[in-house]
Amino acid sequence: MTVIYWEYKLRGQLVLYLIRRECVRYHSAGTLSNAMASKGLIILGVLTLVVGYLSYVKFPEACDYPFHMKLYYILLRLVTNVSYICHCLGGSYVGFMRLMETDVTMGIRDEGVSVSRHTFGEVPTTIFSPTRAESESEENAPAIMYFHGGGWTVGSVELYSILARSLAKYTGMKVIFPQYRLAPEHPYPAGLKDCVAATVAFAQKASKFGVSKDKLLFVGDSAGGNLAVAVSFVLATDADAPIEPCHMGLIYPLLQISNFMLPSYRKNADAPLLNPEIVARVVALYMGYKRNLPALEPYHPTMTDERMLELYKKALQKNAADPFFSPLAATDDLLRLLPDTHILTSEFDVLRDDGLILYQRMKSLGLHVTYRNMEFAAHGIANLFGAVKYDKLTNAMIEFVNIFKDESLNC
C-alpha cells in the first residue's frame, strides 16, 4: 500500500467516525428523524467527496515528506482549486488566495531575529535583522534583497516571514523584503518598478542600517526570481544606477513564457503545486488581464491545438520577447551583465528547466554560475525552510545560504 492510500483511508475512517457519533447523539436526543439523518449523511458524504477531490495531491515517490509537509501541499491544492471555481463563477482568481495568506509567527517574538517596518521608494518594506549577526562588520555588512514569489499576484510578508527569518538567522544578514504591488490590479511593470525603487532607495540609506550598498545580494523565488533577474537588468543598463548586486540567488525562478513544451512542463503537468495552466493564468494576470485571455480559457498543458498555440503566441508575443518580463529572452550581451549567480531548482516543478536553461546559457558565456537541483522537491518547498523538520530541505537550503555567505566575502 502507498503512503497516500493510508492517509486517505485514515481520513475517511475519521469522517465516518464523526458521522456515526453525530447520528447517535441526534438520535438519542430524539431530534432527528431517520429521513433527515439519511439526507444529512448524503450531504455530508457529497461534501466530503468534493473536498477530497479538490484537495487530492499525487506525490511522487521521491517526495518522502512527513505528513505535515504533505498537508501543506494538500491545503494549497484545495485553495488553488477553490480559487479557480471562484474565477469560473465570475469572481477573482486571486481574491480567495489572498484571504488565506497568514503566518502566526508575525506576532510572536523571536529572540534570534527582530522585525522593523519601513518605506523605501514609497514601497512598504520589512527588514528582518539577526540579533546575533555573523557579518564582518556592523558598519559594512552584506544584506539580502528578497523578492517574493506568488506569480506576481499573491504573496506577502506574512506568508514569507518564516523563510525571511530563517535566511536572516542562517546567514547573519539583514533581509530586506519589499512588498511590491500585485497584479492584476497593478500589472507589469508596476511590480518591477516597485522592486527597483525599493532597492535603490534602500541602497542610498544602507549605511544607516549598517549595510554596505556594494554588498547587496538579490534573492527571489518563483516569480520573485524573475524579478531578481529583471531588477539586475534594469540596474545594469542604467548608467545612473547607484548600485549593482554583488550576487544573485534564484529559487525555482519563472524565466520564460514562450515554451510550455519543455520536459519539466510535460513531466510535471500534475505536480503537487504548480502546473502549466496556473502558470498561463498568472502570466495573463501579470499582463493586466483580470480575466483570462481568450486564448487561455481552453488551455491544455501540451498545447496540441495549433490554432490555440498561435493565439497564445500572438497574445503574448510582446511580453515573451521582453527580457524584463521574460529574462531568458535576453541577449547574450545582456546576460553578461548579471552578477555571480546560484540557481536552485526543484525536480517536481514545471519551472525546473527555466533555471537549468539560464544556468547553461550563463555557463556557456563563461560567467560564474552554480546550479543545484533538489531531486526530492516540489515547487514552493522553500517556504517551509525553518518551519518543518525535514533534513533534505534543511541541508539544501543551508548549502544555498552558505554560498551567499561565501560570495559576500568577495563583494
Backbone torsions as a table, in degrees:
resi	resn	phi	psi	omega
1	MET	NA	143.1	178.0
2	THR	-82.7	162.6	177.0
3	VAL	-61.9	-38.7	-178.8
4	ILE	-61.8	-41.7	-179.5
5	TYR	-58.2	-47.5	-177.4
6	TRP	-67.6	-35.9	177.8
7	GLU	-60.5	-45.4	-177.9
8	TYR	-73.9	-32.3	176.3
9	LYS	-64.3	-44.3	178.7
10	LEU	-65.0	-39.1	178.3
11	ARG	-62.7	-42.4	178.8
12	GLY	-64.1	-41.0	178.6
13	GLN	-63.3	-37.8	178.5
14	LEU	-63.9	-44.3	178.7
15	VAL	-60.5	-45.5	179.8
16	LEU	-61.8	-39.8	178.7
17	TYR	-61.5	-45.1	-179.7
18	LEU	-64.3	-39.1	178.4
19	ILE	-62.0	-48.9	-179.6
20	ARG	-59.4	-42.6	-177.8
21	ARG	-61.9	-43.7	-179.1
22	GLU	-67.7	-39.0	179.5
23	CYS	-62.9	-44.6	178.6
24	VAL	-60.1	-42.5	-178.8
25	ARG	-62.9	-46.9	-178.6
26	TYR	-67.1	-41.3	-179.7
27	HIS	-65.0	-40.8	-179.2
28	SER	-64.7	-27.3	178.8
29	ALA	-86.7	-8.2	178.6
30	GLY	69.3	26.4	-175.5
31	THR	-106.7	0.4	-175.8
32	LEU	-136.8	122.7	179.5
33	SER	-76.7	164.5	178.3
34	ASN	-60.4	-39.1	-179.8
35	ALA	-63.6	-44.9	180.0
36	MET	-65.9	-37.2	178.8
37	ALA	-63.2	-42.6	179.8
38	SER	-64.0	-42.8	179.7
39	LYS	-64.0	-41.2	179.0
40	GLY	-64.6	-39.0	179.0
41	LEU	-65.0	-39.5	179.5
42	ILE	-64.0	-45.4	-179.9
43	ILE	-62.9	-45.5	-179.7
44	LEU	-64.6	-38.5	178.2
45	GLY	-63.5	-43.0	178.8
46	VAL	-63.5	-44.4	179.0
47	LEU	-61.8	-39.2	178.7
48	THR	-62.7	-43.2	179.2
49	LEU	-64.6	-41.7	-179.7
50	VAL	-63.1	-47.9	179.2
51	VAL	-63.1	-41.0	178.4
52	GLY	-61.7	-40.6	179.4
53	TYR	-66.8	-46.0	-176.8
54	LEU	-68.9	-22.6	-176.8
55	SER	-107.2	3.6	-176.9
56	TYR	-69.0	132.1	177.8
57	VAL	-130.1	128.6	176.2
58	LYS	-94.4	111.4	-177.8
59	PHE	-92.8	127.8	173.9
60	PRO	-61.3	156.6	-178.3
61	GLU	-56.8	-37.2	-177.7
62	ALA	-67.9	-17.8	178.1
63	CYS	-85.2	72.3	-176.7
64	ASP	-85.5	57.6	-174.8
65	TYR	-80.0	149.2	169.6
66	PRO	-65.7	164.8	-172.3
67	PHE	-58.9	-40.2	-176.9
68	HIS	-65.9	-27.7	174.8
69	MET	-72.3	-39.7	177.5
70	LYS	-65.1	-36.8	178.0
71	LEU	-62.1	-36.5	176.4
72	TYR	-56.4	-48.0	-179.5
73	TYR	-71.3	-34.9	177.5
74	ILE	-62.2	-44.6	179.5
75	LEU	-66.4	-38.6	178.1
76	LEU	-64.7	-39.9	177.2
77	ARG	-62.6	-41.5	179.0
78	LEU	-62.9	-46.6	179.6
79	VAL	-61.6	-42.2	-179.7
80	THR	-63.4	-44.3	-178.6
81	ASN	-69.3	-39.1	176.7
82	VAL	-63.9	-38.1	178.0
83	SER	-62.5	-38.7	178.9
84	TYR	-66.9	-38.8	177.0
85	ILE	-62.1	-42.7	176.7
86	CYS	-58.8	-41.4	179.5
87	HIS	-63.1	-45.1	-179.0
88	CYS	-64.7	-27.7	179.7
89	LEU	-86.8	5.3	176.8
90	GLY	98.4	2.9	179.7
91	GLY	-91.5	-167.3	-178.5
92	SER	-86.9	133.5	178.1
93	TYR	-68.9	-34.6	-174.7
94	VAL	-96.9	-12.1	-176.2
95	GLY	-59.1	-48.4	-179.3
96	PHE	-65.7	-39.0	178.6
97	MET	-59.5	-43.1	-178.6
98	ARG	-66.6	-33.3	177.2
99	LEU	-64.2	-28.0	-176.1
100	MET	-85.3	-7.8	-177.0
101	GLU	-73.5	116.9	179.4
102	THR	-158.2	157.9	176.3
103	ASP	-155.7	115.8	-175.1
104	VAL	-66.0	-19.3	-175.9
105	THR	-71.8	-17.3	-176.7
106	MET	-62.4	-27.7	-178.6
107	GLY	-100.5	7.7	-177.2
108	ILE	-109.3	132.3	179.8
109	ARG	-69.8	132.2	178.6
110	ASP	-117.6	116.7	-176.1
111	GLU	-64.7	-22.3	-178.1
112	GLY	-87.4	-17.7	-174.5
113	VAL	-142.2	134.6	173.8
114	SER	-107.1	151.7	-176.1
115	VAL	-123.6	132.0	178.0
116	SER	-135.6	148.9	-177.5
117	ARG	-107.4	138.1	-178.2
118	HIS	-144.4	177.8	172.1
119	THR	-134.2	123.1	178.1
120	PHE	-124.7	123.2	-178.4
121	GLY	59.8	35.2	-178.9
122	GLU	65.6	17.1	179.1
123	VAL	-109.7	121.8	176.6
124	PRO	-58.3	130.0	-173.7
125	THR	-138.4	137.1	177.5
126	THR	-110.7	136.3	177.3
127	ILE	-113.1	124.1	175.5
128	PHE	-100.7	115.5	-174.2
129	SER	-115.2	124.0	175.8
130	PRO	-69.4	132.6	-179.1
131	THR	-78.9	-18.1	175.2
132	ARG	-120.4	72.0	-175.0
133	ALA	-66.0	142.7	178.3
134	GLU	-103.2	3.1	-176.4
135	SER	-68.0	160.9	-172.3
136	GLU	-66.8	-29.4	-178.3
137	SER	-157.6	140.1	178.9
138	GLU	-70.3	-14.9	-178.4
139	GLU	-102.7	-8.0	-175.6
140	ASN	-143.8	43.4	-171.5
141	ALA	-89.9	152.8	171.8
142	PRO	-77.5	163.1	178.6
143	ALA	-150.3	158.8	-179.1
144	ILE	-106.6	125.1	168.3
145	MET	-92.2	113.3	-175.9
146	TYR	-106.5	124.5	178.1
147	PHE	-108.1	115.1	-171.7
148	HIS	-77.9	158.0	177.5
149	GLY	-90.2	-166.8	-178.1
150	GLY	121.8	21.3	178.0
151	GLY	63.3	27.6	-179.2
152	TRP	63.3	2.6	-173.0
153	THR	-118.4	-24.5	177.3
154	VAL	-135.1	175.9	-178.3
155	GLY	114.9	140.6	-177.6
156	SER	-158.8	169.1	178.3
157	VAL	-65.7	-30.8	177.1
158	GLU	-63.8	-45.2	-178.3
159	LEU	-66.7	-30.2	-174.2
160	TYR	-104.8	6.7	-173.0
161	SER	-65.0	-35.3	179.1
162	ILE	-63.5	-47.3	179.4
163	LEU	-63.3	-43.9	-179.5
164	ALA	-62.5	-42.6	178.1
165	ARG	-63.1	-41.6	-179.0
166	SER	-65.1	-40.8	177.5
167	LEU	-62.8	-42.0	178.8
168	ALA	-63.3	-42.9	-179.3
169	LYS	-63.9	-49.5	-172.1
170	TYR	-77.0	-26.3	179.5
171	THR	-95.9	-22.6	-173.5
172	GLY	73.4	15.6	-178.6
173	MET	-110.5	153.4	169.9
174	LYS	-67.9	143.2	175.8
175	VAL	-115.0	116.4	-178.9
176	ILE	-98.7	121.5	-169.8
177	PHE	-121.3	94.1	177.6
178	PRO	-77.2	137.4	176.9
179	GLN	-97.6	85.4	-176.3
180	TYR	-73.3	158.8	180.0
181	ARG	-67.7	147.4	-173.4
182	LEU	-109.5	151.7	173.3
183	ALA	-83.9	160.6	3.2
184	PRO	-86.0	-6.2	179.9
185	GLU	-61.8	-33.9	-179.4
186	HIS	-129.8	83.9	-174.8
187	PRO	-72.0	172.3	175.8
188	TYR	-51.5	135.4	8.9
189	PRO	-102.8	26.3	-174.8
190	ALA	-57.1	-48.1	-179.0
191	GLY	-61.8	-42.1	178.9
192	LEU	-63.7	-43.8	179.1
193	LYS	-60.9	-38.6	178.6
194	ASP	-64.3	-42.3	-179.4
195	CYS	-64.0	-41.4	178.1
196	VAL	-65.4	-46.4	-177.9
197	ALA	-61.4	-44.8	-179.5
198	ALA	-66.0	-39.0	-179.5
199	THR	-65.4	-47.4	-179.3
200	VAL	-65.1	-44.3	-178.6
201	ALA	-64.5	-40.0	177.8
202	PHE	-66.3	-42.7	-179.3
203	ALA	-57.8	-37.2	-179.7
204	GLN	-67.7	-23.4	180.0
205	LYS	-113.1	11.2	-172.0
206	ALA	-56.5	-39.9	-176.7
207	SER	-61.4	-29.3	178.1
208	LYS	-66.8	-19.2	179.9
209	PHE	-106.3	12.3	179.4
210	GLY	74.2	22.0	-176.2
211	VAL	-116.4	142.5	174.0
212	SER	-88.9	128.4	179.8
213	LYS	-66.8	-15.9	178.4
214	ASP	-88.4	2.1	-178.4
215	LYS	-125.1	40.0	177.1
216	LEU	-90.3	129.1	178.2
217	LEU	-108.1	125.6	-179.5
218	PHE	-90.5	127.7	179.1
219	VAL	-134.2	141.6	177.3
220	GLY	-160.4	152.7	177.6
221	ASP	-118.3	143.1	176.3
222	SER	55.7	-120.7	177.0
223	ALA	-63.0	-26.6	175.8
224	GLY	-68.7	-30.6	173.4
225	GLY	-66.2	-39.0	174.0
226	ASN	-57.4	-45.7	-178.9
227	LEU	-67.2	-36.3	179.0
228	ALA	-60.9	-43.1	178.4
229	VAL	-68.1	-43.9	-178.8
230	ALA	-62.6	-41.4	176.9
231	VAL	-62.5	-40.7	177.5
232	SER	-60.8	-41.9	177.3
233	PHE	-61.9	-45.2	-178.2
234	VAL	-60.3	-48.4	-178.1
235	LEU	-68.0	-35.9	-177.9
236	ALA	-70.9	-26.6	-177.9
237	THR	-99.0	2.2	178.4
238	ASP	-106.1	110.0	-176.9
239	ALA	-63.1	-23.2	-178.4
240	ASP	-93.8	-0.1	-179.1
241	ALA	-63.1	131.4	-175.6
242	PRO	-79.6	-8.2	-175.9
243	ILE	-144.7	167.2	167.1
244	GLU	-148.0	144.8	-176.6
245	PRO	-67.2	148.4	178.5
246	CYS	-92.3	-15.3	178.6
247	HIS	-162.6	157.8	179.3
248	MET	-136.9	134.3	177.0
249	GLY	-122.4	124.2	-176.3
250	LEU	-117.8	127.4	179.5
251	ILE	-110.1	116.5	-174.3
252	TYR	29.2	65.8	-175.9
253	PRO	-73.4	149.8	173.3
254	LEU	-96.8	111.1	-168.0
255	LEU	-121.8	-4.6	-179.7
256	GLN	-157.4	154.5	179.3
257	ILE	-129.4	18.7	-175.9
258	SER	-93.6	-29.1	-170.2
259	ASN	-133.0	103.4	175.3
260	PHE	-97.2	18.2	179.8
261	MET	-108.4	8.3	177.9
262	LEU	-61.1	153.9	-179.5
263	PRO	-52.7	-38.2	-178.8
264	SER	-68.5	-30.8	176.1
265	TYR	-70.1	-40.4	-178.9
266	ARG	-69.0	-44.6	-176.3
267	LYS	-67.6	-35.5	-171.4
268	ASN	-111.2	33.6	179.7
269	ALA	-62.4	-22.7	178.4
270	ASP	-125.3	43.3	-178.4
271	ALA	-69.9	163.8	-176.2
272	PRO	-54.6	-31.9	-176.7
273	LEU	-125.6	-65.6	-171.3
274	LEU	-96.7	134.4	174.2
275	ASN	-129.7	168.6	-175.9
276	PRO	-58.1	-35.4	-178.7
277	GLU	-64.8	-40.1	178.7
278	ILE	-65.3	-40.6	177.9
279	VAL	-59.6	-47.5	179.6
280	ALA	-59.6	-38.8	-177.4
281	ARG	-68.4	-45.9	-178.0
282	VAL	-71.3	-28.9	174.9
283	VAL	-62.4	-44.5	178.5
284	ALA	-62.0	-40.6	178.9
285	LEU	-66.6	-38.9	179.0
286	TYR	-63.8	-31.8	177.0
287	MET	-74.2	-12.4	176.8
288	GLY	108.8	3.6	177.9
289	TYR	-83.7	110.9	-179.6
290	LYS	-71.8	-22.5	168.2
291	ARG	-114.3	159.0	-179.2
292	ASN	-59.2	150.3	170.7
293	LEU	-59.8	143.2	177.1
294	PRO	-52.8	-33.5	-178.8
295	ALA	-69.9	-16.0	-176.9
296	LEU	-99.9	-13.2	-177.0
297	GLU	-57.7	-46.7	179.4
298	PRO	-94.2	23.5	-173.3
299	TYR	-54.4	136.3	176.3
300	HIS	-127.3	137.6	-174.3
301	PRO	-51.9	-33.7	-175.6
302	THR	-86.6	-11.0	179.8
303	MET	50.2	47.4	-177.4
304	THR	-78.0	-20.5	179.9
305	ASP	-79.1	109.0	-175.5
306	GLU	-61.7	-36.1	-179.5
307	ARG	-63.9	-46.6	-179.7
308	MET	-66.8	-34.5	178.3
309	LEU	-62.5	-41.6	179.3
310	GLU	-67.4	-38.8	176.8
311	LEU	-62.9	-41.2	179.7
312	TYR	-63.0	-46.5	-179.4
313	LYS	-61.7	-41.9	-179.1
314	LYS	-65.3	-42.4	-178.3
315	ALA	-65.1	-35.4	-174.1
316	LEU	-106.9	7.4	-172.9
317	GLN	-54.9	-45.2	-176.9
318	LYS	-64.0	-48.2	-177.3
319	ASN	-73.2	-32.2	-179.7
320	ALA	-65.3	-26.5	-179.2
321	ALA	-96.8	-0.6	-178.7
322	ASP	-90.9	112.7	-176.4
323	PRO	-65.4	-18.4	177.7
324	PHE	-82.6	-15.3	174.4
325	PHE	-101.2	-42.7	-178.5
326	SER	-126.8	87.1	-172.3
327	PRO	-55.1	-28.0	179.1
328	LEU	-70.6	-9.8	175.2
329	ALA	-81.0	-3.5	-178.2
330	ALA	-65.3	147.5	174.2
331	THR	-72.5	165.0	177.4
332	ASP	-60.5	-37.9	-179.9
333	ASP	-62.8	-37.8	178.8
334	LEU	-71.4	-39.8	178.3
335	LEU	-62.1	-32.6	-179.8
336	ARG	-64.1	-15.6	-179.8
337	LEU	-85.5	-6.4	-179.0
338	LEU	-72.6	149.7	177.1
339	PRO	-76.6	175.2	172.9
340	ASP	-54.0	139.0	-169.3
341	THR	-135.7	142.1	169.8
342	HIS	-121.4	131.9	-176.2
343	ILE	-117.8	130.1	179.1
344	LEU	-120.9	123.6	-179.3
345	THR	-123.5	167.7	177.6
346	SER	-113.6	138.4	-177.6
347	GLU	-64.5	-41.7	-175.7
348	PHE	-98.6	65.9	-172.3
349	ASP	-152.9	129.9	178.7
350	VAL	-61.3	-22.9	-177.0
351	LEU	-88.0	1.2	-177.2
352	ARG	-53.4	-46.4	-174.6
353	ASP	-73.2	-23.1	173.6
354	ASP	-57.8	-49.7	179.6
355	GLY	-66.0	-39.2	-179.9
356	LEU	-64.6	-41.1	179.7
357	ILE	-65.1	-42.7	177.4
358	LEU	-60.8	-43.2	177.6
359	TYR	-58.6	-45.9	-177.8
360	GLN	-65.5	-39.3	179.5
361	ARG	-67.9	-44.5	179.9
362	MET	-65.3	-39.6	179.0
363	LYS	-62.5	-42.0	-179.3
364	SER	-66.2	-22.8	178.5
365	LEU	-89.3	1.3	179.2
366	GLY	79.3	18.1	-179.9
367	LEU	-84.1	158.5	179.6
368	HIS	-83.4	106.9	-177.6
369	VAL	-145.7	140.4	176.8
370	THR	-125.5	159.6	-172.7
371	TYR	-144.6	140.1	174.9
372	ARG	-142.2	129.4	176.1
373	ASN	-107.5	124.2	178.8
374	MET	-82.9	103.8	-172.4
375	GLU	-71.3	-9.0	-179.0
376	PHE	-104.6	-2.0	-162.8
377	ALA	-105.8	151.3	170.4
378	ALA	-111.6	167.5	179.2
379	HIS	-60.5	141.8	176.7
380	GLY	89.6	-0.6	-173.6
381	ILE	-69.4	-26.0	-177.8
382	ALA	-61.3	-27.9	179.5
383	ASN	-64.7	-14.2	179.7
384	LEU	-92.8	-2.9	178.8
385	PHE	-63.9	119.1	-178.3
386	GLY	93.5	-10.0	-178.4
387	ALA	-104.7	-23.8	-178.2
388	VAL	-131.6	160.0	175.6
389	LYS	-100.1	101.9	179.1
390	TYR	-148.0	103.4	-168.2
391	ASP	-56.8	-38.4	-178.0
392	LYS	-61.8	-43.8	178.4
393	LEU	-67.7	-46.5	-178.9
394	THR	-58.4	-45.3	-178.9
395	ASN	-64.6	-41.5	-179.9
396	ALA	-65.6	-40.8	-178.7
397	MET	-74.0	-34.8	176.3
398	ILE	-65.3	-40.2	175.3
399	GLU	-60.6	-40.8	179.7
400	PHE	-61.4	-49.4	-176.9
401	VAL	-73.5	-27.7	177.1
402	ASN	-65.3	-32.0	175.9
403	ILE	-63.5	-40.1	176.4
404	PHE	-59.1	-46.9	-177.3
405	LYS	-61.6	-41.1	178.5
406	ASP	-67.4	-43.2	-177.6
407	GLU	-67.3	-33.4	-177.9
408	SER	-64.4	-24.6	178.8
409	LEU	-71.0	-20.5	-178.3
410	ASN	-96.8	-2.7	-178.3
411	CYS	-69.6	NA	NA
